[in-house]
Amino acid sequence: MAIIQILALALGQAQPYTIPYQGGTLKLEKLASLEYPWGIAGLPDGRVLVTEKAGRLRIFANGQLSAPISGVPKVVFHDQGGLLDVERDPNFAQNQLVYIYFVEAAEVQTMAVDEWDPRIGPKPKTGVDNTLKGGAVARGKLVGNALQDVRVIWRQKPKTLGRGHNGGRLIFDRAGHLFITSGDRQRFTPAQNMGGNLGKIVRINKDGSIPRDNPWPGRDIWSVGHRNPLGGAVNPADGRLWVHEMGPLGGDELNLIVKKRNYGWPVVSNGDNYDRTRIPDHDTQTRFVKPRITWNPVISPSGMIFYNGSMFPEWKGQALMGGLSSMSLIRVGIKGAMAKEEGRIKLFRRIRDVHQAPDGSLWLLVDAKNGGMLRISRG
């Protein structure tokens, strides 16, 4: 039996499995079964929050997965949308606040039908979604197995018909501001349009108010020109924010995010449209910030952390990100403003998010209907 088949079988079972890796072995084990898991966040006491895209928020503790937490707002679950990321407040031990990103329907629905754009690929023959919707961030207090006093603190504007590219990652900086990755909703004008927050990196205070030092006064926008940013993290070494995003046909990006800068989408990209029409590369227009890394073939990055554990000391300081189409864990070395891929571990599963456990092991979310949570440790 081929190694791919053996590994695929092993990862579907509870028994640990080892794979060779650079002078040693890695042990993989399945911790929990989940349906399309998306986001994972650790709590100070070792418990873990995990989302399922269909709208379930759960707690994993002592080897057990809880029943769904009550109090989660109504979620529109379709294709790329649903309940996406989860993050705890930096002061969770004192306030028990939890933040979730989810896709919601507009209160008033339009009767319009979405006009398909061939640049994003062939129109689906079935399952076209004409729901007017958008992303939102809510926060609530985690009490037992319930979210209480839940309040929406941010929304994507404007809401749009159907399609994906919600973005959906939540990232706190060292000062306690909340960064939100907001996708372009598979449209080609919002990322450069300052009239809304689609295709942007957003920065707000924890209560949803706008920080006074945001680059555009009174606006939640921090940077512009993004396509579908599905992961990011603040480097603990220097406080810089790194965000990756999916390119079109080629051109996945890792960007160092700088206040008030424009990252070019859809005017420039190191990939092309899905109907093979060309997009100028970043080098052709210097007014846009170039990615620190581009991938072609793409890796379809999702989720990201900076590793600082003791189990894999050779990875300390590296950015670790999941790969969907690449079905890998990707390691990126970062020094100051420079970045370079250092290697990848082929896992033959779509890796949606990455979490570092207190013991330095890695917990990974597998993006599938019959998905789950894996643990990687020393073999």
BALOBA-1460 file (C-alpha; in Angstrom, 3 decimals):
// residues 379
<rec num="1" residu="m" x="0.000" y="0.000" z="0.000"/>
<rec num="2" residu="a" x="1.368" y="3.470" z="-0.915"/>
<rec num="3" residu="i" x="2.475" y="5.762" z="1.914"/>
<rec num="4" residu="i" x="-0.294" y="8.246" z="0.994"/>
<rec num="5" residu="q" x="-2.944" y="5.548" z="1.453"/>
<rec num="6" residu="i" x="-1.390" y="4.338" z="4.709"/>
<rec num="7" residu="l" x="-1.205" y="7.844" z="6.153"/>
<rec num="8" residu="a" x="-4.729" y="8.688" z="5.053"/>
<rec num="9" residu="l" x="-6.012" y="5.556" z="6.784"/>
<rec num="10" residu="a" x="-4.007" y="6.225" z="9.941"/>
<rec num="11" residu="l" x="-5.175" y="9.823" z="10.298"/>
<rec num="12" residu="g" x="-8.775" y="8.674" z="10.172"/>
<rec num="13" residu="q" x="-8.225" y="6.523" z="13.255"/>
<rec num="14" residu="a" x="-7.461" y="7.277" z="16.884"/>
<rec num="15" residu="q" x="-4.187" y="5.318" z="17.041"/>
<rec num="16" residu="p" x="-0.971" y="7.374" z="16.852"/>
<rec num="17" residu="y" x="1.050" y="7.135" z="13.670"/>
<rec num="18" residu="t" x="4.668" y="8.117" z="12.979"/>
<rec num="19" residu="i" x="6.144" y="9.631" z="9.840"/>
<rec num="20" residu="p" x="9.824" y="10.244" z="9.006"/>
<rec num="21" residu="y" x="11.032" y="13.816" z="9.247"/>
<rec num="22" residu="q" x="14.554" y="15.295" z="8.883"/>
<rec num="23" residu="g" x="16.653" y="13.042" z="11.045"/>
<rec num="24" residu="g" x="13.845" y="11.644" z="13.173"/>
<rec num="25" residu="t" x="10.141" y="10.937" z="13.275"/>
<rec num="26" residu="l" x="6.984" y="12.816" z="14.054"/>
<rec num="27" residu="k" x="4.039" y="11.262" z="15.849"/>
<rec num="28" residu="l" x="0.546" y="12.095" z="14.609"/>
<rec num="29" residu="e" x="-2.598" y="11.320" z="16.527"/>
<rec num="30" residu="k" x="-6.221" y="12.288" z="16.116"/>
<rec num="31" residu="l" x="-7.623" y="14.127" z="19.122"/>
<rec num="32" residu="a" x="-11.202" y="14.737" z="17.991"/>
<rec num="33" residu="s" x="-13.593" y="14.371" z="15.077"/>
<rec num="34" residu="l" x="-15.112" y="17.615" z="13.786"/>
<rec num="35" residu="e" x="-17.203" y="18.748" z="10.820"/>
<rec num="36" residu="y" x="-15.404" y="21.422" z="8.802"/>
<rec num="37" residu="p" x="-13.457" y="22.893" z="11.741"/>
<rec num="38" residu="w" x="-12.136" y="26.392" z="11.080"/>
<rec num="39" residu="g" x="-10.649" y="28.181" z="14.086"/>
<rec num="40" residu="i" x="-8.888" y="27.165" z="17.289"/>
<rec num="41" residu="a" x="-7.865" y="29.168" z="20.346"/>
<rec num="42" residu="g" x="-6.254" y="28.089" z="23.602"/>
<rec num="43" residu="l" x="-7.458" y="29.255" z="27.015"/>
<rec num="44" residu="p" x="-5.092" y="29.978" z="29.931"/>
<rec num="45" residu="d" x="-6.147" y="26.827" z="31.812"/>
<rec num="46" residu="g" x="-5.285" y="24.511" z="28.902"/>
<rec num="47" residu="r" x="-8.772" y="24.154" z="27.475"/>
<rec num="48" residu="v" x="-9.174" y="24.797" z="23.750"/>
<rec num="49" residu="l" x="-11.987" y="26.512" z="21.872"/>
<rec num="50" residu="v" x="-12.696" y="25.221" z="18.386"/>
<rec num="51" residu="t" x="-15.258" y="26.222" z="15.759"/>
<rec num="52" residu="e" x="-17.139" y="24.140" z="13.218"/>
<rec num="53" residu="k" x="-18.218" y="26.055" z="10.146"/>
<rec num="54" residu="a" x="-21.835" y="24.923" z="10.421"/>
<rec num="55" residu="g" x="-22.177" y="27.122" z="13.517"/>
<rec num="56" residu="r" x="-20.898" y="25.088" z="16.468"/>
<rec num="57" residu="l" x="-18.406" y="26.371" z="19.028"/>
<rec num="58" residu="r" x="-16.977" y="23.668" z="21.295"/>
<rec num="59" residu="i" x="-14.511" y="23.223" z="24.136"/>
<rec num="60" residu="f" x="-11.871" y="20.485" z="24.029"/>
<rec num="61" residu="a" x="-10.565" y="19.544" z="27.480"/>
<rec num="62" residu="n" x="-9.103" y="16.422" z="29.088"/>
<rec num="63" residu="g" x="-9.364" y="14.542" z="25.813"/>
<rec num="64" residu="q" x="-13.077" y="15.239" z="25.434"/>
<rec num="65" residu="l" x="-15.051" y="17.464" z="23.082"/>
<rec num="66" residu="s" x="-17.944" y="19.351" z="24.669"/>
<rec num="67" residu="a" x="-21.457" y="19.725" z="23.385"/>
<rec num="68" residu="p" x="-21.921" y="22.916" z="21.307"/>
<rec num="69" residu="i" x="-21.679" y="26.101" z="23.370"/>
<rec num="70" residu="s" x="-24.959" y="27.987" z="23.560"/>
<rec num="71" residu="g" x="-25.304" y="31.666" z="22.741"/>
<rec num="72" residu="v" x="-23.587" y="31.629" z="19.321"/>
<rec num="73" residu="p" x="-25.428" y="33.990" z="16.913"/>
<rec num="74" residu="k" x="-27.302" y="32.590" z="13.940"/>
<rec num="75" residu="v" x="-24.784" y="31.652" z="11.261"/>
<rec num="76" residu="v" x="-25.234" y="31.425" z="7.478"/>
<rec num="77" residu="f" x="-23.384" y="28.228" z="6.560"/>
<rec num="78" residu="h" x="-22.714" y="27.896" z="2.836"/>
<rec num="79" residu="d" x="-19.536" y="26.957" z="0.975"/>
<rec num="80" residu="q" x="-16.731" y="29.145" z="2.433"/>
<rec num="81" residu="g" x="-18.984" y="30.938" z="4.913"/>
<rec num="82" residu="g" x="-20.188" y="30.024" z="8.373"/>
<rec num="83" residu="l" x="-18.694" y="30.183" z="11.857"/>
<rec num="84" residu="l" x="-15.037" y="30.924" z="11.192"/>
<rec num="85" residu="d" x="-12.399" y="32.080" z="13.666"/>
<rec num="86" residu="v" x="-12.428" y="32.242" z="17.456"/>
<rec num="87" residu="e" x="-10.061" y="34.137" z="19.755"/>
<rec num="88" residu="r" x="-9.883" y="34.803" z="23.466"/>
<rec num="89" residu="d" x="-9.430" y="38.219" z="24.979"/>
<rec num="90" residu="p" x="-5.840" y="38.984" z="26.056"/>
<rec num="91" residu="n" x="-7.266" y="39.476" z="29.552"/>
<rec num="92" residu="f" x="-9.439" y="36.361" z="29.444"/>
<rec num="93" residu="a" x="-8.375" y="35.219" z="32.911"/>
<rec num="94" residu="q" x="-9.995" y="38.368" z="34.298"/>
<rec num="95" residu="n" x="-12.945" y="38.966" z="31.936"/>
<rec num="96" residu="q" x="-13.700" y="35.571" z="30.242"/>
<rec num="97" residu="l" x="-14.394" y="37.351" z="26.934"/>
<rec num="98" residu="v" x="-14.372" y="35.377" z="23.672"/>
<rec num="99" residu="y" x="-14.543" y="36.764" z="20.105"/>
<rec num="100" residu="i" x="-15.975" y="34.924" z="17.103"/>
<rec num="101" residu="y" x="-16.094" y="35.723" z="13.388"/>
<rec num="102" residu="f" x="-19.206" y="34.478" z="11.606"/>
<rec num="103" residu="v" x="-21.175" y="35.081" z="8.421"/>
<rec num="104" residu="e" x="-24.639" y="36.581" z="8.904"/>
<rec num="105" residu="a" x="-27.541" y="37.315" z="6.578"/>
<rec num="106" residu="a" x="-28.770" y="40.874" z="6.062"/>
<rec num="107" residu="e" x="-31.986" y="41.630" z="7.932"/>
<rec num="108" residu="v" x="-33.627" y="42.668" z="4.661"/>
<rec num="109" residu="q" x="-32.977" y="40.405" z="1.684"/>
<rec num="110" residu="t" x="-32.841" y="41.638" z="-1.898"/>
<rec num="111" residu="m" x="-34.520" y="39.802" z="-4.779"/>
<rec num="112" residu="a" x="-31.561" y="40.408" z="-7.095"/>
<rec num="113" residu="v" x="-29.575" y="37.547" z="-8.633"/>
<rec num="114" residu="d" x="-25.792" y="37.634" z="-8.448"/>
<rec num="115" residu="e" x="-24.129" y="38.321" z="-11.801"/>
<rec num="116" residu="w" x="-21.281" y="35.858" z="-12.183"/>
<rec num="117" residu="d" x="-17.800" y="37.092" z="-13.089"/>
<rec num="118" residu="p" x="-15.804" y="34.704" z="-15.331"/>
<rec num="119" residu="r" x="-12.546" y="35.939" z="-13.781"/>
<rec num="120" residu="i" x="-13.306" y="33.864" z="-10.672"/>
<rec num="121" residu="g" x="-13.864" y="30.684" z="-12.682"/>
<rec num="122" residu="p" x="-16.799" y="28.766" z="-14.181"/>
<rec num="123" residu="k" x="-20.215" y="29.470" z="-12.720"/>
<rec num="124" residu="p" x="-21.447" y="26.559" z="-10.586"/>
<rec num="125" residu="k" x="-24.231" y="24.579" z="-12.196"/>
<rec num="126" residu="t" x="-25.938" y="24.085" z="-8.850"/>
<rec num="127" residu="g" x="-25.848" y="25.638" z="-5.414"/>
<rec num="128" residu="v" x="-25.669" y="29.289" z="-6.504"/>
<rec num="129" residu="d" x="-26.147" y="31.426" z="-3.405"/>
<rec num="130" residu="n" x="-28.135" y="34.656" z="-3.722"/>
<rec num="131" residu="t" x="-28.272" y="35.416" z="0.007"/>
<rec num="132" residu="l" x="-27.290" y="38.975" z="0.914"/>
<rec num="133" residu="k" x="-24.729" y="38.498" z="3.689"/>
<rec num="134" residu="g" x="-21.395" y="39.425" z="5.176"/>
<rec num="135" residu="g" x="-18.951" y="38.728" z="7.952"/>
<rec num="136" residu="a" x="-19.388" y="39.929" z="11.516"/>
<rec num="137" residu="v" x="-17.468" y="39.750" z="14.786"/>
<rec num="138" residu="a" x="-19.249" y="39.208" z="18.092"/>
<rec num="139" residu="r" x="-17.928" y="38.950" z="21.608"/>
<rec num="140" residu="g" x="-19.440" y="37.329" z="24.660"/>
<rec num="141" residu="k" x="-18.532" y="36.096" z="28.111"/>
<rec num="142" residu="l" x="-17.784" y="32.364" z="28.368"/>
<rec num="143" residu="v" x="-19.616" y="31.032" z="31.417"/>
<rec num="144" residu="g" x="-19.613" y="27.258" z="31.691"/>
<rec num="145" residu="n" x="-20.841" y="25.966" z="28.348"/>
<rec num="146" residu="a" x="-22.518" y="29.207" z="27.265"/>
<rec num="147" residu="l" x="-21.677" y="32.572" z="25.733"/>
<rec num="148" residu="q" x="-23.474" y="35.312" z="27.617"/>
<rec num="149" residu="d" x="-24.054" y="38.997" z="26.855"/>
<rec num="150" residu="v" x="-23.171" y="38.404" z="23.212"/>
<rec num="151" residu="r" x="-22.865" y="41.589" z="21.164"/>
<rec num="152" residu="v" x="-21.786" y="42.197" z="17.559"/>
<rec num="153" residu="i" x="-18.887" y="44.670" z="17.606"/>
<rec num="154" residu="w" x="-17.990" y="44.785" z="13.880"/>
<rec num="155" residu="r" x="-19.499" y="44.027" z="10.475"/>
<rec num="156" residu="q" x="-18.284" y="43.770" z="6.898"/>
<rec num="157" residu="k" x="-19.627" y="46.643" z="4.798"/>
<rec num="158" residu="p" x="-21.292" y="46.450" z="2.401"/>
<rec num="159" residu="k" x="-23.083" y="43.105" z="2.562"/>
<rec num="160" residu="t" x="-23.005" y="41.344" z="-0.802"/>
<rec num="161" residu="l" x="-24.793" y="38.574" z="-2.648"/>
<rec num="162" residu="g" x="-23.386" y="35.072" z="-2.303"/>
<rec num="163" residu="r" x="-19.780" y="34.104" z="-3.022"/>
<rec num="164" residu="g" x="-16.869" y="33.415" z="-0.698"/>
<rec num="165" residu="h" x="-13.668" y="35.241" z="0.323"/>
<rec num="166" residu="n" x="-14.882" y="36.225" z="3.746"/>
<rec num="167" residu="g" x="-11.404" y="36.398" z="5.262"/>
<rec num="168" residu="g" x="-12.260" y="35.744" z="8.883"/>
<rec num="169" residu="r" x="-9.122" y="35.682" z="11.077"/>
<rec num="170" residu="l" x="-8.936" y="37.479" z="14.426"/>
<rec num="171" residu="i" x="-5.525" y="38.643" z="15.688"/>
<rec num="172" residu="f" x="-4.717" y="40.652" z="18.810"/>
<rec num="173" residu="d" x="-1.618" y="42.838" z="18.887"/>
<rec num="174" residu="r" x="0.522" y="43.456" z="21.936"/>
<rec num="175" residu="a" x="-1.441" y="46.602" z="22.843"/>
<rec num="176" residu="g" x="-4.769" y="44.756" z="22.812"/>
<rec num="177" residu="h" x="-6.114" y="46.031" z="19.483"/>
<rec num="178" residu="l" x="-8.032" y="43.516" z="17.381"/>
<rec num="179" residu="f" x="-7.037" y="42.985" z="13.758"/>
<rec num="180" residu="i" x="-9.643" y="41.377" z="11.469"/>
<rec num="181" residu="t" x="-8.895" y="40.000" z="8.011"/>
<rec num="182" residu="s" x="-11.740" y="41.006" z="5.697"/>
<rec num="183" residu="g" x="-11.880" y="39.350" z="2.274"/>
<rec num="184" residu="d" x="-13.004" y="40.917" z="-0.995"/>
<rec num="185" residu="r" x="-16.077" y="38.627" z="-1.357"/>
<rec num="186" residu="q" x="-14.770" y="37.480" z="-4.772"/>
<rec num="187" residu="r" x="-15.336" y="40.890" z="-6.305"/>
<rec num="188" residu="f" x="-12.844" y="43.121" z="-8.061"/>
<rec num="189" residu="t" x="-13.629" y="46.614" z="-6.805"/>
<rec num="190" residu="p" x="-14.009" y="46.559" z="-2.996"/>
<rec num="191" residu="a" x="-10.335" y="45.997" z="-2.125"/>
<rec num="192" residu="q" x="-9.416" y="49.431" z="-3.532"/>
<rec num="193" residu="n" x="-12.667" y="51.157" z="-2.537"/>
<rec num="194" residu="m" x="-12.390" y="53.172" z="0.663"/>
<rec num="195" residu="g" x="-16.181" y="53.319" z="0.931"/>
<rec num="196" residu="g" x="-16.253" y="49.898" z="2.638"/>
<rec num="197" residu="n" x="-14.051" y="47.485" z="4.562"/>
<rec num="198" residu="l" x="-14.016" y="44.539" z="2.132"/>
<rec num="199" residu="g" x="-10.556" y="43.495" z="0.953"/>
<rec num="200" residu="k" x="-8.924" y="45.189" z="3.937"/>
<rec num="201" residu="i" x="-7.036" y="44.490" z="7.132"/>
<rec num="202" residu="v" x="-9.212" y="46.026" z="9.837"/>
<rec num="203" residu="r" x="-8.129" y="47.322" z="13.271"/>
<rec num="204" residu="i" x="-10.542" y="48.052" z="16.102"/>
<rec num="205" residu="n" x="-10.567" y="48.288" z="19.866"/>
<rec num="206" residu="k" x="-11.847" y="45.329" z="21.862"/>
<rec num="207" residu="d" x="-15.264" y="46.959" z="22.281"/>
<rec num="208" residu="g" x="-15.613" y="47.642" z="18.547"/>
<rec num="209" residu="s" x="-14.699" y="51.312" z="18.680"/>
<rec num="210" residu="i" x="-12.100" y="52.732" z="16.308"/>
<rec num="211" residu="p" x="-8.618" y="53.490" z="17.685"/>
<rec num="212" residu="r" x="-7.615" y="57.133" z="17.501"/>
<rec num="213" residu="d" x="-4.330" y="56.291" z="15.780"/>
<rec num="214" residu="n" x="-5.891" y="54.398" z="12.868"/>
<rec num="215" residu="p" x="-4.510" y="55.799" z="9.598"/>
<rec num="216" residu="w" x="-7.834" y="57.063" z="8.287"/>
<rec num="217" residu="p" x="-9.600" y="58.935" z="11.112"/>
<rec num="218" residu="g" x="-12.939" y="57.432" z="12.066"/>
<rec num="219" residu="r" x="-12.429" y="54.335" z="9.887"/>
<rec num="220" residu="d" x="-11.653" y="50.769" z="10.879"/>
<rec num="221" residu="i" x="-9.253" y="50.269" z="7.938"/>
<rec num="222" residu="w" x="-5.550" y="49.598" z="8.600"/>
<rec num="223" residu="s" x="-4.358" y="48.452" z="5.129"/>
<rec num="224" residu="v" x="-5.994" y="47.960" z="1.728"/>
<rec num="225" residu="g" x="-5.701" y="45.873" z="-1.430"/>
<rec num="226" residu="h" x="-6.198" y="42.366" z="-0.065"/>
<rec num="227" residu="r" x="-7.921" y="39.400" z="-1.732"/>
<rec num="228" residu="n" x="-8.719" y="36.612" z="0.736"/>
<rec num="229" residu="p" x="-6.509" y="36.753" z="3.849"/>
<rec num="230" residu="l" x="-7.063" y="33.548" z="5.824"/>
<rec num="231" residu="g" x="-4.277" y="33.707" z="8.374"/>
<rec num="232" residu="g" x="-2.016" y="36.028" z="10.267"/>
<rec num="233" residu="a" x="-0.055" y="36.489" z="13.464"/>
<rec num="234" residu="v" x="1.936" y="39.085" z="15.357"/>
<rec num="235" residu="n" x="5.618" y="38.222" z="15.636"/>
<rec num="236" residu="p" x="6.359" y="38.224" z="19.387"/>
<rec num="237" residu="a" x="9.979" y="39.154" z="18.647"/>
<rec num="238" residu="d" x="9.140" y="42.638" z="17.351"/>
<rec num="239" residu="g" x="5.351" y="43.093" z="17.331"/>
<rec num="240" residu="r" x="5.056" y="43.159" z="13.531"/>
<rec num="241" residu="l" x="1.891" y="41.824" z="11.909"/>
<rec num="242" residu="w" x="2.236" y="39.207" z="9.163"/>
<rec num="243" residu="v" x="-0.750" y="38.122" z="7.061"/>
<rec num="244" residu="h" x="-0.989" y="35.665" z="4.196"/>
<rec num="245" residu="e" x="-3.660" y="35.603" z="1.533"/>
<rec num="246" residu="m" x="-4.769" y="33.360" z="-1.266"/>
<rec num="247" residu="g" x="-3.875" y="34.546" z="-4.737"/>
<rec num="248" residu="p" x="-6.002" y="33.841" z="-7.820"/>
<rec num="249" residu="l" x="-4.539" y="31.357" z="-10.319"/>
<rec num="250" residu="g" x="-1.109" y="31.360" z="-8.710"/>
<rec num="251" residu="g" x="0.401" y="34.059" z="-6.510"/>
<rec num="252" residu="d" x="-0.406" y="33.162" z="-2.892"/>
<rec num="253" residu="e" x="1.204" y="35.837" z="-0.710"/>
<rec num="254" residu="l" x="2.833" y="36.400" z="2.658"/>
<rec num="255" residu="n" x="2.790" y="40.093" z="3.538"/>
<rec num="256" residu="l" x="4.314" y="42.221" z="6.269"/>
<rec num="257" residu="i" x="1.408" y="44.508" z="7.116"/>
<rec num="258" residu="v" x="2.263" y="48.181" z="7.490"/>
<rec num="259" residu="k" x="-0.156" y="50.914" z="8.496"/>
<rec num="260" residu="k" x="-1.873" y="52.746" z="5.590"/>
<rec num="261" residu="r" x="-0.161" y="50.738" z="2.855"/>
<rec num="262" residu="n" x="-1.770" y="49.328" z="-0.277"/>
<rec num="263" residu="y" x="-1.029" y="45.697" z="-1.212"/>
<rec num="264" residu="g" x="-2.324" y="45.943" z="-4.746"/>
<rec num="265" residu="w" x="-5.233" y="43.573" z="-5.262"/>
<rec num="266" residu="p" x="-6.806" y="43.413" z="-7.852"/>
<rec num="267" residu="v" x="-4.624" y="45.867" z="-9.792"/>
<rec num="268" residu="v" x="-1.520" y="43.717" z="-9.378"/>
<rec num="269" residu="s" x="-0.880" y="40.108" z="-8.403"/>
<rec num="270" residu="n" x="1.795" y="37.515" z="-9.045"/>
<rec num="271" residu="g" x="-0.983" y="35.239" z="-10.299"/>
<rec num="272" residu="d" x="-3.634" y="35.545" z="-13.014"/>
<rec num="273" residu="n" x="-7.414" y="35.287" z="-13.161"/>
<rec num="274" residu="y" x="-9.099" y="31.895" z="-13.401"/>
<rec num="275" residu="d" x="-10.242" y="32.626" z="-16.967"/>
<rec num="276" residu="r" x="-6.526" y="33.041" z="-17.812"/>
<rec num="277" residu="t" x="-6.719" y="36.806" z="-18.290"/>
<rec num="278" residu="r" x="-3.476" y="38.403" z="-17.168"/>
<rec num="279" residu="i" x="-2.930" y="40.515" z="-14.070"/>
<rec num="280" residu="p" x="0.197" y="42.725" z="-13.954"/>
<rec num="281" residu="d" x="2.825" y="41.585" z="-11.426"/>
<rec num="282" residu="h" x="3.710" y="43.657" z="-8.365"/>
<rec num="283" residu="d" x="7.009" y="44.693" z="-9.971"/>
<rec num="284" residu="t" x="5.121" y="46.686" z="-12.611"/>
<rec num="285" residu="q" x="3.700" y="49.217" z="-10.128"/>
<rec num="286" residu="t" x="5.944" y="50.312" z="-7.284"/>
<rec num="287" residu="r" x="3.175" y="52.199" z="-5.469"/>
<rec num="288" residu="f" x="1.949" y="48.840" z="-4.153"/>
<rec num="289" residu="v" x="3.675" y="46.814" z="-1.435"/>
<rec num="290" residu="k" x="5.274" y="43.636" z="-2.759"/>
<rec num="291" residu="p" x="4.714" y="40.328" z="-0.938"/>
<rec num="292" residu="r" x="7.633" y="39.009" z="1.091"/>
<rec num="293" residu="i" x="6.929" y="35.548" z="-0.351"/>
<rec num="294" residu="t" x="4.764" y="34.439" z="-3.263"/>
<rec num="295" residu="w" x="3.900" y="30.828" z="-4.065"/>
<rec num="296" residu="n" x="3.268" y="29.410" z="-7.511"/>
<rec num="297" residu="p" x="2.253" y="26.570" z="-7.481"/>
<rec num="298" residu="v" x="0.017" y="27.808" z="-4.702"/>
<rec num="299" residu="i" x="-0.119" y="26.396" z="-1.177"/>
<rec num="300" residu="s" x="-3.583" y="27.805" z="-0.267"/>
<rec num="301" residu="p" x="-2.455" y="29.037" z="3.164"/>
<rec num="302" residu="s" x="-4.825" y="29.097" z="6.141"/>
<rec num="303" residu="g" x="-4.108" y="29.755" z="9.810"/>
<rec num="304" residu="m" x="-0.761" y="30.852" z="11.211"/>
<rec num="305" residu="i" x="1.252" y="31.044" z="14.418"/>
<rec num="306" residu="f" x="4.768" y="31.963" z="15.486"/>
<rec num="307" residu="y" x="6.246" y="28.939" z="17.210"/>
<rec num="308" residu="n" x="8.013" y="29.433" z="20.552"/>
<rec num="309" residu="g" x="7.687" y="25.997" z="22.147"/>
<rec num="310" residu="s" x="10.318" y="23.642" z="23.508"/>
<rec num="311" residu="m" x="9.308" y="20.406" z="21.735"/>
<rec num="312" residu="f" x="10.717" y="21.573" z="18.395"/>
<rec num="313" residu="p" x="13.511" y="24.020" z="19.327"/>
<rec num="314" residu="e" x="14.737" y="24.101" z="15.714"/>
<rec num="315" residu="w" x="11.429" y="25.776" z="14.767"/>
<rec num="316" residu="k" x="11.572" y="28.543" z="17.369"/>
<rec num="317" residu="g" x="10.750" y="31.930" z="15.889"/>
<rec num="318" residu="q" x="9.394" y="30.440" z="12.669"/>
<rec num="319" residu="a" x="5.939" y="31.080" z="11.288"/>
<rec num="320" residu="l" x="3.934" y="27.881" z="10.895"/>
<rec num="321" residu="m" x="0.913" y="27.890" z="8.595"/>
<rec num="322" residu="g" x="-1.553" y="25.365" z="7.325"/>
<rec num="323" residu="g" x="-1.864" y="24.497" z="3.661"/>
<rec num="324" residu="l" x="-5.206" y="23.552" z="2.113"/>
<rec num="325" residu="s" x="-4.457" y="22.557" z="-1.491"/>
<rec num="326" residu="s" x="-0.846" y="21.754" z="-0.517"/>
<rec num="327" residu="m" x="-2.106" y="19.536" z="2.344"/>
<rec num="328" residu="s" x="0.906" y="20.481" z="4.409"/>
<rec num="329" residu="l" x="2.288" y="22.312" z="7.395"/>
<rec num="330" residu="i" x="4.510" y="25.066" z="5.982"/>
<rec num="331" residu="r" x="7.456" y="26.507" z="7.943"/>
<rec num="332" residu="v" x="8.657" y="30.039" z="7.193"/>
<rec num="333" residu="g" x="11.751" y="31.621" z="8.691"/>
<rec num="334" residu="i" x="11.308" y="35.319" z="9.482"/>
<rec num="335" residu="k" x="14.057" y="37.762" z="10.390"/>
<rec num="336" residu="g" x="12.971" y="41.365" z="10.706"/>
<rec num="337" residu="a" x="11.195" y="42.198" z="7.461"/>
<rec num="338" residu="m" x="12.568" y="39.203" z="5.538"/>
<rec num="339" residu="a" x="10.854" y="35.853" z="5.063"/>
<rec num="340" residu="k" x="11.856" y="32.542" z="3.482"/>
<rec num="341" residu="e" x="10.156" y="29.164" z="3.347"/>
<rec num="342" residu="e" x="12.222" y="26.677" z="5.333"/>
<rec num="343" residu="g" x="10.287" y="23.509" z="4.621"/>
<rec num="344" residu="r" x="6.961" y="21.769" z="4.713"/>
<rec num="345" residu="i" x="5.570" y="18.598" z="6.208"/>
<rec num="346" residu="k" x="3.255" y="16.729" z="3.870"/>
<rec num="347" residu="l" x="0.186" y="15.568" z="5.799"/>
<rec num="348" residu="f" x="-2.206" y="14.608" z="2.967"/>
<rec num="349" residu="r" x="-4.988" y="16.579" z="4.647"/>
<rec num="350" residu="r" x="-6.277" y="20.107" z="4.145"/>
<rec num="351" residu="i" x="-4.880" y="21.973" z="7.158"/>
<rec num="352" residu="r" x="-7.163" y="24.849" z="8.155"/>
<rec num="353" residu="d" x="-5.592" y="26.163" z="11.374"/>
<rec num="354" residu="v" x="-2.561" y="25.722" z="13.633"/>
<rec num="355" residu="h" x="-2.326" y="25.880" z="17.432"/>
<rec num="356" residu="q" x="0.644" y="25.496" z="19.772"/>
<rec num="357" residu="a" x="-0.222" y="23.528" z="22.903"/>
<rec num="358" residu="p" x="1.409" y="24.344" z="26.278"/>
<rec num="359" residu="d" x="3.784" y="21.366" z="25.933"/>
<rec num="360" residu="g" x="5.033" y="22.641" z="22.558"/>
<rec num="361" residu="s" x="3.173" y="20.092" z="20.445"/>
<rec num="362" residu="l" x="1.117" y="21.308" z="17.499"/>
<rec num="363" residu="w" x="-2.620" y="20.871" z="17.117"/>
<rec num="364" residu="l" x="-3.934" y="21.135" z="13.574"/>
<rec num="365" residu="l" x="-7.488" y="21.414" z="12.242"/>
<rec num="366" residu="v" x="-8.287" y="19.215" z="9.237"/>
<rec num="367" residu="d" x="-10.725" y="20.892" z="6.841"/>
<rec num="368" residu="a" x="-13.241" y="18.245" z="5.771"/>
<rec num="369" residu="k" x="-16.807" y="17.184" z="6.463"/>
<rec num="370" residu="n" x="-15.305" y="14.257" z="8.343"/>
<rec num="371" residu="g" x="-12.436" y="16.386" z="9.593"/>
<rec num="372" residu="g" x="-10.916" y="16.738" z="13.003"/>
<rec num="373" residu="m" x="-8.072" y="17.888" z="15.199"/>
<rec num="374" residu="l" x="-4.615" y="16.300" z="14.971"/>
<rec num="375" residu="r" x="-1.662" y="16.493" z="17.340"/>
<rec num="376" residu="i" x="1.950" y="16.481" z="16.094"/>
<rec num="377" residu="s" x="4.685" y="15.623" z="18.586"/>
<rec num="378" residu="r" x="8.134" y="14.076" z="18.602"/>
<rec num="379" residu="g" x="8.086" y="10.484" z="17.419"/>
